[in-house]
């Protein structure tokens, strides 16, 4: 039996991931401890007690939580105890430059996009183990708690999901406009002397919008090459990290365009997350703005939606949990695609989602209207999506992978 420690308490979404993943490990026969950083007076004493009394085989955390813990000035806890630090990154690594530079020597880092794996291997060579692990989803069970605002993770083989005809939301988009978050990431561009940062921002953002299959880091590096600038890896990583706000603006541009083109085509779209009410077209009667909601409420809302719309957070070789959660809610999922999704679609007998392409956004309304007007096709897509996600993309899948590949092998 393996003993696994989880650290949570920063984001409600990650708390939900940990609830699902720790439940999976328990079902796999492991002992799990979940420590919450919000319990300030109890967190460190509880951690000391567990590490003193038990043989901890791994700590599992998300987005670097707890990477720099120490009991005193000096050695990192995970290095001192020789405990594998399994760090699952849910966003691009350039958002975590400092934690990655100071990662424990025992780090095993997982990325949810294969391009992110390449990024870490290139710019953080001291991190010896980096692997791709797709996002996972969670299935809600509304059988006993079907009232709006109630959501419980499914603990059985299959939960109850309302039939299509009872779902009140035609199209759901769950996610805010990241351009408003990006404003806090913009450095003082006027203070940058190496190049014209204003010109770079304009040119790189234009490049990404016109060539949306590019990664942000490749577009920035290409722009430097066009100026004849050659940076070493450390300095190049510095500038990519400094300019990562461009990634959020590109993501936000297409997220806004996807919803806007639908509501202007007469489709009613319910949106949840920050920023939608600030759009210049927010008075369109087909835009149904629900404000910000917590992660469990998103799962519940998906179960009341016919179609879950997704746009990637500039993932070009991965899958987003919004896609998987939508499929596990037995909604039909429509999303922009990626290299990973194209491979998955090619090997499955039935399509598990409806893809669209950012370079052909004009096709999106027709795809949505077709599904809304052809209930049988929409139900088939939802069922195929559910079966695909339940087979391949649950936290139980991820728990088995971690246990077999990285935890059981440790003495």
Secondary structure as GFF3:
##gff-version 3
##sequence-region A 1 411
A	DSSP	beta_strand	3	8	.	.	.	ID=ss1
A	DSSP	alpha_helix	12	27	.	.	.	ID=ss2
A	DSSP	beta_strand	31	36	.	.	.	ID=ss3
A	DSSP	alpha_helix	40	53	.	.	.	ID=ss4
A	DSSP	beta_strand	58	62	.	.	.	ID=ss5
A	DSSP	alpha_helix	77	81	.	.	.	ID=ss6
A	DSSP	beta_strand	84	89	.	.	.	ID=ss7
A	DSSP	three_ten_helix	93	96	.	.	.	ID=ss8
A	DSSP	alpha_helix	97	101	.	.	.	ID=ss9
A	DSSP	beta_strand	107	111	.	.	.	ID=ss10
A	DSSP	alpha_helix	114	123	.	.	.	ID=ss11
A	DSSP	beta_strand	129	132	.	.	.	ID=ss12
A	DSSP	three_ten_helix	164	166	.	.	.	ID=ss13
A	DSSP	beta_strand	169	174	.	.	.	ID=ss14
A	DSSP	alpha_helix	179	182	.	.	.	ID=ss15
A	DSSP	three_ten_helix	183	185	.	.	.	ID=ss16
A	DSSP	three_ten_helix	189	191	.	.	.	ID=ss17
A	DSSP	alpha_helix	197	210	.	.	.	ID=ss18
A	DSSP	alpha_helix	216	226	.	.	.	ID=ss19
A	DSSP	alpha_helix	233	242	.	.	.	ID=ss20
A	DSSP	alpha_helix	245	263	.	.	.	ID=ss21
A	DSSP	beta_strand	269	272	.	.	.	ID=ss22
A	DSSP	three_ten_helix	276	278	.	.	.	ID=ss23
A	DSSP	beta_strand	287	289	.	.	.	ID=ss24
A	DSSP	alpha_helix	295	302	.	.	.	ID=ss25
A	DSSP	beta_strand	305	310	.	.	.	ID=ss26
A	DSSP	alpha_helix	321	328	.	.	.	ID=ss27
A	DSSP	beta_strand	332	336	.	.	.	ID=ss28
A	DSSP	alpha_helix	339	347	.	.	.	ID=ss29
A	DSSP	beta_strand	354	356	.	.	.	ID=ss30
A	DSSP	three_ten_helix	358	363	.	.	.	ID=ss31
A	DSSP	alpha_helix	364	373	.	.	.	ID=ss32
A	DSSP	alpha_helix	375	392	.	.	.	ID=ss33
A	DSSP	alpha_helix	395	402	.	.	.	ID=ss34
A	DSSP	pi_helix	403	407	.	.	.	ID=ss35
###
